[in-house]
């Protein structure tokens, strides 16, 4: 009986280093899989950051292409180009104020502030303040 027990214990003890090696190999594989998963996640994040960088660069290129059309290099032409919108806006305001002054002088006070006037005023104010709000949302473009 002791011989049988000794043989069994000898067999198990001889296989013990191999069992430890199998356990270590399993742990190493598990560790390698975890590292590979972490590397794949890192690559995904890197790819998404790269995609975001490409989109930002495309926005910058689009903005610079749009702003290139505003400058010619000739000082007086660039100055005139910059005054087109304000001059048109002021001209229409002066025209509008003139019409309203004529209505007032003709003693037609019910025509001074109509629904159409309110719509025009609201549209202009909403455009200018909406444009400012949208440019702040886009990051100051």
VMD Tcl script that builds the backbone (N, CA, C; Angstrom):
set m [mol new atoms 423]
animate dup $m
set s [atomselect $m all]
$s set {name element resname resid chain x y z} {
  {N N UNK 1 A 0.820 -1.181 0.000}
  {CA C UNK 1 A 0.000 0.000 0.000}
  {C C UNK 1 A 0.873 1.257 0.000}
  {N N UNK 2 A 1.900 1.259 0.826}
  {CA C UNK 2 A 2.792 2.393 0.872}
  {C C UNK 2 A 3.513 2.509 -0.464}
  {N N UNK 3 A 3.796 1.422 -1.097}
  {CA C UNK 3 A 4.457 1.443 -2.393}
  {C C UNK 3 A 3.539 2.105 -3.418}
  {N N UNK 4 A 2.286 1.722 -3.389}
  {CA C UNK 4 A 1.314 2.304 -4.313}
  {C C UNK 4 A 1.156 3.801 -4.046}
  {N N UNK 5 A 1.073 4.157 -2.795}
  {CA C UNK 5 A 0.953 5.561 -2.420}
  {C C UNK 5 A 2.220 6.336 -2.816}
  {N N UNK 6 A 3.365 5.750 -2.613}
  {CA C UNK 6 A 4.632 6.371 -2.994}
  {C C UNK 6 A 4.725 6.549 -4.506}
  {N N UNK 7 A 4.249 5.562 -5.267}
  {CA C UNK 7 A 4.268 5.662 -6.727}
  {C C UNK 7 A 3.331 6.780 -7.197}
  {N N UNK 8 A 2.159 6.814 -6.617}
  {CA C UNK 8 A 1.183 7.836 -6.971}
  {C C UNK 8 A 1.708 9.225 -6.618}
  {N N UNK 9 A 2.270 9.372 -5.441}
  {CA C UNK 9 A 2.841 10.656 -5.026}
  {C C UNK 9 A 4.028 11.033 -5.912}
  {N N UNK 10 A 4.829 10.124 -6.300}
  {CA C UNK 10 A 5.947 10.384 -7.198}
  {C C UNK 10 A 5.466 10.817 -8.572}
  {N N UNK 11 A 4.407 10.159 -9.054}
  {CA C UNK 11 A 3.856 10.521 -10.362}
  {C C UNK 11 A 3.278 11.933 -10.327}
  {N N UNK 12 A 2.539 12.234 -9.282}
  {CA C UNK 12 A 1.930 13.559 -9.161}
  {C C UNK 12 A 3.010 14.627 -8.994}
  {N N UNK 13 A 4.001 14.319 -8.149}
  {CA C UNK 13 A 5.056 15.306 -7.930}
  {C C UNK 13 A 5.894 15.500 -9.192}
  {N N UNK 14 A 6.001 14.489 -10.034}
  {CA C UNK 14 A 6.722 14.637 -11.294}
  {C C UNK 14 A 5.906 15.498 -12.276}
  {N N UNK 15 A 4.584 15.394 -12.175}
  {CA C UNK 15 A 3.717 16.158 -13.077}
  {C C UNK 15 A 3.454 17.566 -12.545}
  {N N UNK 16 A 3.790 17.819 -11.281}
  {CA C UNK 16 A 3.513 19.114 -10.653}
  {C C UNK 16 A 4.167 20.294 -11.387}
  {N N UNK 17 A 5.457 20.212 -11.778}
  {CA C UNK 17 A 6.031 21.333 -12.537}
  {C C UNK 17 A 5.327 21.577 -13.870}
  {N N UNK 18 A 4.893 20.480 -14.511}
  {CA C UNK 18 A 4.160 20.653 -15.767}
  {C C UNK 18 A 2.808 21.307 -15.536}
  {N N UNK 19 A 2.151 20.962 -14.434}
  {CA C UNK 19 A 0.861 21.586 -14.102}
  {C C UNK 19 A 1.047 23.089 -13.816}
  {N N UNK 20 A 2.116 23.416 -13.105}
  {CA C UNK 20 A 2.404 24.826 -12.827}
  {C C UNK 20 A 2.690 25.564 -14.127}
  {N N UNK 21 A 3.438 24.900 -15.014}
  {CA C UNK 21 A 3.742 25.522 -16.303}
  {C C UNK 21 A 2.461 25.749 -17.106}
  {N N UNK 22 A 1.543 24.786 -17.106}
  {CA C UNK 22 A 0.265 24.951 -17.808}
  {C C UNK 22 A -0.538 26.108 -17.204}
  {N N UNK 23 A -0.538 26.207 -15.879}
  {CA C UNK 23 A -1.253 27.286 -15.205}
  {C C UNK 23 A -0.656 28.650 -15.577}
  {N N UNK 24 A 0.697 28.726 -15.585}
  {CA C UNK 24 A 1.368 29.972 -15.968}
  {C C UNK 24 A 1.078 30.336 -17.413}
  {N N UNK 25 A 1.099 29.339 -18.301}
  {CA C UNK 25 A 0.801 29.599 -19.709}
  {C C UNK 25 A -0.619 30.146 -19.878}
  {N N UNK 26 A -1.564 29.559 -19.155}
  {CA C UNK 26 A -2.947 30.040 -19.223}
  {C C UNK 26 A -3.036 31.481 -18.719}
  {N N UNK 27 A -2.339 31.780 -17.625}
  {CA C UNK 27 A -2.337 33.141 -17.092}
  {C C UNK 27 A -1.664 34.107 -18.063}
  {N N UNK 28 A -0.566 33.671 -18.689}
  {CA C UNK 28 A 0.126 34.521 -19.664}
  {C C UNK 28 A -0.764 34.817 -20.866}
  {N N UNK 29 A -1.472 33.801 -21.340}
  {CA C UNK 29 A -2.374 34.000 -22.481}
  {C C UNK 29 A -3.505 34.965 -22.112}
  {N N UNK 30 A -4.016 34.795 -20.936}
  {CA C UNK 30 A -5.077 35.677 -20.457}
  {C C UNK 30 A -4.556 37.119 -20.381}
  {N N UNK 31 A -3.342 37.273 -19.872}
  {CA C UNK 31 A -2.726 38.590 -19.776}
  {C C UNK 31 A -2.479 39.192 -21.164}
  {N N UNK 32 A -2.008 38.376 -22.103}
  {CA C UNK 32 A -1.761 38.853 -23.466}
  {C C UNK 32 A -3.064 39.282 -24.139}
  {N N UNK 33 A -4.117 38.526 -23.922}
  {CA C UNK 33 A -5.423 38.885 -24.494}
  {C C UNK 33 A -5.893 40.223 -23.925}
  {N N UNK 34 A -5.710 40.412 -22.631}
  {CA C UNK 34 A -6.093 41.680 -22.002}
  {C C UNK 34 A -5.288 42.830 -22.586}
  {N N UNK 35 A -3.994 42.625 -22.774}
  {CA C UNK 35 A -3.136 43.670 -23.351}
  {C C UNK 35 A -3.560 43.968 -24.781}
  {N N UNK 36 A -3.859 42.922 -25.560}
  {CA C UNK 36 A -4.283 43.122 -26.947}
  {C C UNK 36 A -5.605 43.883 -27.001}
  {N N UNK 37 A -6.532 43.572 -26.095}
  {CA C UNK 37 A -7.798 44.295 -26.063}
  {C C UNK 37 A -7.573 45.768 -25.720}
  {N N UNK 38 A -6.669 46.018 -24.799}
  {CA C UNK 38 A -6.357 47.399 -24.436}
  {C C UNK 38 A -5.707 48.135 -25.605}
  {N N UNK 39 A -4.833 47.444 -26.339}
  {CA C UNK 39 A -4.198 48.053 -27.501}
  {C C UNK 39 A -5.224 48.354 -28.585}
  {N N UNK 40 A -6.169 47.444 -28.798}
  {CA C UNK 40 A -7.217 47.669 -29.798}
  {C C UNK 40 A -8.080 48.865 -29.406}
  {N N UNK 41 A -8.396 48.978 -28.131}
  {CA C UNK 41 A -9.183 50.115 -27.655}
  {C C UNK 41 A -8.409 51.417 -27.860}
  {N N UNK 42 A -7.121 51.375 -27.583}
  {CA C UNK 42 A -6.263 52.551 -27.785}
  {C C UNK 42 A -6.237 52.943 -29.260}
  {N N UNK 43 A -6.153 51.950 -30.144}
  {CA C UNK 43 A -6.137 52.240 -31.575}
  {C C UNK 43 A -7.475 52.829 -32.027}
  {N N UNK 44 A -8.575 52.337 -31.471}
  {CA C UNK 44 A -9.885 52.900 -31.802}
  {C C UNK 44 A -9.951 54.362 -31.394}
  {N N UNK 45 A -9.465 54.659 -30.198}
  {CA C UNK 45 A -9.480 56.044 -29.726}
  {C C UNK 45 A -8.574 56.909 -30.595}
  {N N UNK 46 A -7.439 56.373 -30.963}
  {CA C UNK 46 A -6.524 57.114 -31.832}
  {C C UNK 46 A -7.151 57.388 -33.187}
  {N N UNK 47 A -7.873 56.405 -33.719}
  {CA C UNK 47 A -8.525 56.582 -35.018}
  {C C UNK 47 A -9.625 57.627 -34.930}
  {N N UNK 48 A -10.390 57.613 -33.850}
  {CA C UNK 48 A -11.454 58.607 -33.711}
  {C C UNK 48 A -10.869 60.001 -33.520}
  {N N UNK 49 A -9.761 60.108 -32.803}
  {CA C UNK 49 A -9.102 61.410 -32.653}
  {C C UNK 49 A -8.549 61.885 -33.993}
  {N N UNK 50 A -8.013 60.968 -34.763}
  {CA C UNK 50 A -7.482 61.321 -36.081}
  {C C UNK 50 A -8.613 61.792 -36.997}
  {N N UNK 51 A -9.758 61.118 -36.935}
  {CA C UNK 51 A -10.907 61.513 -37.741}
  {C C UNK 51 A -11.387 62.907 -37.340}
  {N N UNK 52 A -11.422 63.170 -36.053}
  {CA C UNK 52 A -11.816 64.495 -35.573}
  {C C UNK 52 A -10.817 65.555 -36.036}
  {N N UNK 53 A -9.542 65.215 -36.008}
  {CA C UNK 53 A -8.509 66.143 -36.471}
  {C C UNK 53 A -8.679 66.441 -37.959}
  {N N UNK 54 A -9.012 65.426 -38.741}
  {CA C UNK 54 A -9.229 65.616 -40.175}
  {C C UNK 54 A -10.423 66.538 -40.411}
  {N N UNK 55 A -11.499 66.354 -39.630}
  {CA C UNK 55 A -12.679 67.203 -39.778}
  {C C UNK 55 A -12.371 68.650 -39.414}
  {N N UNK 56 A -11.606 68.849 -38.354}
  {CA C UNK 56 A -11.239 70.210 -37.950}
  {C C UNK 56 A -10.375 70.860 -39.029}
  {N N UNK 57 A -9.429 70.115 -39.569}
  {CA C UNK 57 A -8.586 70.657 -40.635}
  {C C UNK 57 A -9.410 71.004 -41.878}
  {N N UNK 58 A -10.422 70.192 -42.177}
  {CA C UNK 58 A -11.291 70.481 -43.319}
  {C C UNK 58 A -12.089 71.759 -43.064}
  {N N UNK 59 A -12.570 71.955 -41.838}
  {CA C UNK 59 A -13.287 73.189 -41.500}
  {C C UNK 59 A -12.376 74.405 -41.630}
  {N N UNK 60 A -11.155 74.269 -41.170}
  {CA C UNK 60 A -10.194 75.384 -41.269}
  {C C UNK 60 A -9.917 75.705 -42.733}
  {N N UNK 61 A -9.721 74.671 -43.543}
  {CA C UNK 61 A -9.448 74.886 -44.971}
  {C C UNK 61 A -10.647 75.539 -45.658}
  {N N UNK 62 A -11.846 75.120 -45.284}
  {CA C UNK 62 A -13.049 75.713 -45.879}
  {C C UNK 62 A -13.162 77.187 -45.503}
  {N N UNK 63 A -12.925 77.498 -44.224}
  {CA C UNK 63 A -13.006 78.888 -43.784}
  {C C UNK 63 A -11.959 79.749 -44.472}
  {N N UNK 64 A -10.751 79.253 -44.578}
  {CA C UNK 64 A -9.709 80.056 -45.229}
  {C C UNK 64 A -10.014 80.238 -46.716}
  {N N UNK 65 A -10.598 79.230 -47.356}
  {CA C UNK 65 A -10.969 79.380 -48.763}
  {C C UNK 65 A -12.081 80.412 -48.929}
  {N N UNK 66 A -13.009 80.434 -47.978}
  {CA C UNK 66 A -14.080 81.425 -48.051}
  {C C UNK 66 A -13.554 82.835 -47.828}
  {N N UNK 67 A -12.645 82.998 -46.876}
  {CA C UNK 67 A -12.127 84.324 -46.564}
  {C C UNK 67 A -11.123 84.824 -47.599}
  {N N UNK 68 A -10.576 83.939 -48.415}
  {CA C UNK 68 A -9.662 84.375 -49.473}
  {C C UNK 68 A -10.378 85.253 -50.489}
  {N N UNK 69 A -11.668 85.018 -50.691}
  {CA C UNK 69 A -12.420 85.787 -51.679}
  {C C UNK 69 A -12.659 87.222 -51.223}
  {N N UNK 70 A -12.512 87.499 -49.931}
  {CA C UNK 70 A -12.770 88.844 -49.417}
  {C C UNK 70 A -11.582 89.783 -49.559}
  {N N UNK 71 A -10.413 89.267 -49.746}
  {CA C UNK 71 A -9.242 90.134 -49.862}
  {C C UNK 71 A -8.641 90.020 -51.252}
  {N N UNK 72 A -8.350 91.189 -51.806}
  {CA C UNK 72 A -7.752 91.221 -53.137}
  {C C UNK 72 A -6.312 91.686 -53.089}
  {N N UNK 73 A -5.928 92.346 -52.001}
  {CA C UNK 73 A -4.592 92.897 -51.902}
  {C C UNK 73 A -4.549 94.375 -52.250}
  {N N UNK 74 A -5.625 94.874 -52.849}
  {CA C UNK 74 A -5.735 96.297 -53.177}
  {C C UNK 74 A -6.507 96.953 -52.036}
  {N N UNK 75 A -5.903 97.897 -51.372}
  {CA C UNK 75 A -6.444 98.453 -50.134}
  {C C UNK 75 A -7.828 99.058 -50.309}
  {N N UNK 76 A -7.998 99.895 -51.320}
  {CA C UNK 76 A -9.290 100.581 -51.459}
  {C C UNK 76 A -10.389 99.622 -51.900}
  {N N UNK 77 A -10.049 98.580 -52.661}
  {CA C UNK 77 A -11.046 97.585 -53.072}
  {C C UNK 77 A -11.466 96.750 -51.862}
  {N N UNK 78 A -10.499 96.381 -51.030}
  {CA C UNK 78 A -10.828 95.621 -49.820}
  {C C UNK 78 A -11.678 96.453 -48.860}
  {N N UNK 79 A -11.366 97.749 -48.746}
  {CA C UNK 79 A -12.157 98.633 -47.888}
  {C C UNK 79 A -13.579 98.769 -48.415}
  {N N UNK 80 A -13.728 98.936 -49.721}
  {CA C UNK 80 A -15.060 99.038 -50.321}
  {C C UNK 80 A -15.827 97.730 -50.158}
  {N N UNK 81 A -15.133 96.617 -50.330}
  {CA C UNK 81 A -15.757 95.304 -50.159}
  {C C UNK 81 A -16.280 95.133 -48.731}
  {N N UNK 82 A -15.565 95.672 -47.749}
  {CA C UNK 82 A -15.984 95.562 -46.358}
  {C C UNK 82 A -17.147 96.458 -46.005}
  {N N UNK 83 A -17.438 97.469 -46.840}
  {CA C UNK 83 A -18.525 98.396 -46.522}
  {C C UNK 83 A -19.831 98.066 -47.232}
  {N N UNK 84 A -19.857 97.079 -48.091}
  {CA C UNK 84 A -21.051 96.795 -48.878}
  {C C UNK 84 A -22.247 96.469 -47.982}
  {N N UNK 85 A -22.099 95.539 -47.087}
  {CA C UNK 85 A -23.238 95.153 -46.229}
  {C C UNK 85 A -23.694 96.289 -45.330}
  {N N UNK 86 A -22.787 96.976 -44.634}
  {CA C UNK 86 A -23.265 98.075 -43.788}
  {C C UNK 86 A -23.931 99.197 -44.580}
  {N N UNK 87 A -23.387 99.557 -45.758}
  {CA C UNK 87 A -23.975 100.632 -46.560}
  {C C UNK 87 A -25.375 100.252 -47.018}
  {N N UNK 88 A -25.549 99.023 -47.454}
  {CA C UNK 88 A -26.882 98.579 -47.869}
  {C C UNK 88 A -27.837 98.583 -46.677}
  {N N UNK 89 A -27.392 98.099 -45.529}
  {CA C UNK 89 A -28.250 98.076 -44.341}
  {C C UNK 89 A -28.638 99.491 -43.923}
  {N N UNK 90 A -27.681 100.394 -43.877}
  {CA C UNK 90 A -27.983 101.778 -43.488}
  {C C UNK 90 A -28.882 102.458 -44.523}
  {N N UNK 91 A -28.668 102.179 -45.788}
  {CA C UNK 91 A -29.502 102.772 -46.834}
  {C C UNK 91 A -30.955 102.350 -46.686}
  {N N UNK 92 A -31.172 101.059 -46.451}
  {CA C UNK 92 A -32.546 100.596 -46.274}
  {C C UNK 92 A -33.159 101.138 -44.991}
  {N N UNK 93 A -32.365 101.295 -43.947}
  {CA C UNK 93 A -32.893 101.882 -42.717}
  {C C UNK 93 A -33.288 103.336 -42.949}
  {N N UNK 94 A -32.457 104.089 -43.650}
  {CA C UNK 94 A -32.777 105.490 -43.947}
  {C C UNK 94 A -34.033 105.569 -44.807}
  {N N UNK 95 A -34.140 104.702 -45.810}
  {CA C UNK 95 A -35.343 104.662 -46.644}
  {C C UNK 95 A -36.579 104.341 -45.810}
  {N N UNK 96 A -36.459 103.355 -44.933}
  {CA C UNK 96 A -37.569 102.962 -44.060}
  {C C UNK 96 A -37.957 104.121 -43.140}
  {N N UNK 97 A -36.958 104.780 -42.532}
  {CA C UNK 97 A -37.242 105.897 -41.635}
  {C C UNK 97 A -37.873 107.056 -42.403}
  {N N UNK 98 A -37.459 107.285 -43.635}
  {CA C UNK 98 A -38.035 108.346 -44.460}
  {C C UNK 98 A -39.508 108.069 -44.756}
  {N N UNK 99 A -39.812 106.825 -45.107}
  {CA C UNK 99 A -41.207 106.455 -45.376}
  {C C UNK 99 A -42.052 106.632 -44.122}
  {N N UNK 100 A -41.534 106.221 -42.978}
  {CA C UNK 100 A -42.288 106.361 -41.737}
  {C C UNK 100 A -42.456 107.841 -41.358}
  {N N UNK 101 A -41.443 108.655 -41.597}
  {CA C UNK 101 A -41.547 110.097 -41.318}
  {C C UNK 101 A -42.591 110.736 -42.229}
  {N N UNK 102 A -42.627 110.308 -43.495}
  {CA C UNK 102 A -43.636 110.837 -44.424}
  {C C UNK 102 A -45.039 110.422 -43.997}
  {N N UNK 103 A -45.197 109.172 -43.510}
  {CA C UNK 103 A -46.500 108.735 -43.020}
  {C C UNK 103 A -46.919 109.545 -41.793}
  {N N UNK 104 A -45.959 109.846 -40.925}
  {CA C UNK 104 A -46.258 110.629 -39.737}
  {C C UNK 104 A -46.639 112.058 -40.113}
  {N N UNK 105 A -45.911 112.625 -41.076}
  {CA C UNK 105 A -46.207 114.002 -41.483}
  {C C UNK 105 A -47.522 114.093 -42.252}
  {N N UNK 106 A -47.936 112.992 -42.857}
  {CA C UNK 106 A -49.213 112.971 -43.571}
  {C C UNK 106 A -50.363 112.677 -42.616}
  {N N UNK 107 A -50.044 112.641 -41.314}
  {CA C UNK 107 A -51.053 112.413 -40.274}
  {C C UNK 107 A -51.730 111.043 -40.445}
  {N N UNK 108 A -50.906 110.002 -40.656}
  {CA C UNK 108 A -51.386 108.621 -40.773}
  {C C UNK 108 A -50.739 107.767 -39.673}
  {N N UNK 109 A -51.048 108.035 -38.394}
  {CA C UNK 109 A -50.350 107.334 -37.314}
  {C C UNK 109 A -50.649 105.832 -37.249}
  {N N UNK 110 A -51.762 105.377 -37.792}
  {CA C UNK 110 A -52.069 103.943 -37.761}
  {C C UNK 110 A -51.167 103.150 -38.706}
  {N N UNK 111 A -50.459 103.818 -39.584}
  {CA C UNK 111 A -49.534 103.133 -40.483}
  {C C UNK 111 A -48.095 103.106 -39.967}
  {N N UNK 112 A -47.869 103.681 -38.776}
  {CA C UNK 112 A -46.488 103.788 -38.305}
  {C C UNK 112 A -45.913 102.464 -37.795}
  {N N UNK 113 A -46.692 101.660 -37.126}
  {CA C UNK 113 A -46.164 100.416 -36.565}
  {C C UNK 113 A -47.168 99.292 -36.833}
  {N N UNK 114 A -47.128 98.756 -38.035}
  {CA C UNK 114 A -48.065 97.719 -38.449}
  {C C UNK 114 A -47.464 96.337 -38.209}
  {N N UNK 115 A -48.223 95.314 -38.506}
  {CA C UNK 115 A -47.748 93.932 -38.351}
  {C C UNK 115 A -46.565 93.661 -39.280}
  {N N UNK 116 A -46.592 94.272 -40.464}
  {CA C UNK 116 A -45.479 94.108 -41.395}
  {C C UNK 116 A -44.207 94.747 -40.838}
  {N N UNK 117 A -44.356 95.920 -40.209}
  {CA C UNK 117 A -43.200 96.575 -39.591}
  {C C UNK 117 A -42.627 95.713 -38.473}
  {N N UNK 118 A -43.504 95.144 -37.682}
  {CA C UNK 118 A -43.054 94.267 -36.599}
  {C C UNK 118 A -42.316 93.057 -37.156}
  {N N UNK 119 A -42.820 92.481 -38.237}
  {CA C UNK 119 A -42.176 91.314 -38.845}
  {C C UNK 119 A -40.800 91.675 -39.403}
  {N N UNK 120 A -40.703 92.840 -40.063}
  {CA C UNK 120 A -39.411 93.277 -40.599}
  {C C UNK 120 A -38.420 93.504 -39.469}
  {N N UNK 121 A -38.853 94.219 -38.436}
  {CA C UNK 121 A -37.983 94.512 -37.298}
  {C C UNK 121 A -37.523 93.222 -36.616}
  {N N UNK 122 A -38.460 92.301 -36.367}
  {CA C UNK 122 A -38.115 91.028 -35.720}
  {C C UNK 122 A -37.162 90.215 -36.588}
  {N N UNK 123 A -37.375 90.217 -37.882}
  {CA C UNK 123 A -36.490 89.468 -38.783}
  {C C UNK 123 A -35.070 89.998 -38.777}
  {N N UNK 124 A -34.935 91.322 -38.802}
  {CA C UNK 124 A -33.596 91.928 -38.820}
  {C C UNK 124 A -32.879 91.671 -37.499}
  {N N UNK 125 A -33.552 91.920 -36.395}
  {CA C UNK 125 A -32.933 91.724 -35.084}
  {C C UNK 125 A -32.587 90.250 -34.876}
  {N N UNK 126 A -33.502 89.365 -35.247}
  {CA C UNK 126 A -33.243 87.927 -35.087}
  {C C UNK 126 A -32.068 87.482 -35.944}
  {N N UNK 127 A -31.949 88.032 -37.144}
  {CA C UNK 127 A -30.837 87.659 -38.015}
  {C C UNK 127 A -29.506 88.053 -37.386}
  {N N UNK 128 A -29.392 89.310 -36.956}
  {CA C UNK 128 A -28.104 89.765 -36.426}
  {C C UNK 128 A -27.740 89.072 -35.122}
  {N N UNK 129 A -28.704 88.944 -34.197}
  {CA C UNK 129 A -28.387 88.277 -32.938}
  {C C UNK 129 A -28.274 86.767 -33.126}
  {N N UNK 130 A -29.039 86.183 -34.036}
  {CA C UNK 130 A -28.929 84.755 -34.325}
  {C C UNK 130 A -27.604 84.424 -34.967}
  {N N UNK 131 A -27.126 85.301 -35.845}
  {CA C UNK 131 A -25.824 85.088 -36.476}
  {C C UNK 131 A -24.714 85.123 -35.431}
  {N N UNK 132 A -24.814 86.040 -34.494}
  {CA C UNK 132 A -23.805 86.137 -33.436}
  {C C UNK 132 A -23.847 84.889 -32.556}
  {N N UNK 133 A -25.054 84.431 -32.202}
  {CA C UNK 133 A -25.178 83.241 -31.350}
  {C C UNK 133 A -24.646 82.002 -32.060}
  {N N UNK 134 A -24.949 81.868 -33.347}
  {CA C UNK 134 A -24.490 80.692 -34.081}
  {C C UNK 134 A -22.977 80.702 -34.232}
  {N N UNK 135 A -22.378 81.871 -34.425}
  {CA C UNK 135 A -20.922 81.900 -34.549}
  {C C UNK 135 A -20.260 81.557 -33.216}
  {N N UNK 136 A -20.889 81.914 -32.104}
  {CA C UNK 136 A -20.340 81.516 -30.799}
  {C C UNK 136 A -20.489 80.022 -30.593}
  {N N UNK 137 A -21.589 79.445 -31.036}
  {CA C UNK 137 A -21.768 77.996 -30.920}
  {C C UNK 137 A -20.769 77.241 -31.769}
  {N N UNK 138 A -20.420 77.763 -32.927}
  {CA C UNK 138 A -19.455 77.105 -33.809}
  {C C UNK 138 A -18.027 77.333 -33.366}
  {N N UNK 139 A -17.845 78.084 -32.320}
  {CA C UNK 139 A -16.497 78.292 -31.804}
  {C C UNK 139 A -15.832 79.541 -32.338}
  {N N UNK 140 A -16.623 80.538 -32.693}
  {CA C UNK 140 A -16.047 81.815 -33.087}
  {C C UNK 140 A -15.632 81.913 -34.538}
  {N N UNK 141 A -16.173 81.078 -35.388}
  {CA C UNK 141 A -15.814 81.143 -36.817}
  {C C UNK 141 A -16.391 82.376 -37.439}
}
mol reanalyze $m
mol bondsrecalc $m
mol representation Tube
mol addrep $m
